[in-house]
Amino acid sequence: MPIDANDILVSYDVCSLFTNVPLDETIDIIANKDFTKDWFNKTHNLNIKKSELVDLLNAASKDQLFHLEGQLYTQMNGVAV
């Protein structure tokens, strides 16, 4: 795509995306809906427990580490992006 001298390029930083999601409540809602009538296991041909899904959702959204300037940090608030 050609860019003219008068064009302005903008890049948005998404580091704060979804930071206000109440994770514990959201994970609870997902787990409850997914295990209503065992929908999750039937739909995906699985055999996992609700507590195992909660553990997986926590690992994917809350229990995240990140590396910055040679230091390792734990995600404390919000959702890992």
Secondary structure, DSSP 4 states (H G I P E B T S, - for coil): ----TT--------TTTTTT--HHHHHHHHHHHHTGGGHHHHHHT----HHHHHHHHHHHHTS-EEEETTEEEE--SS---
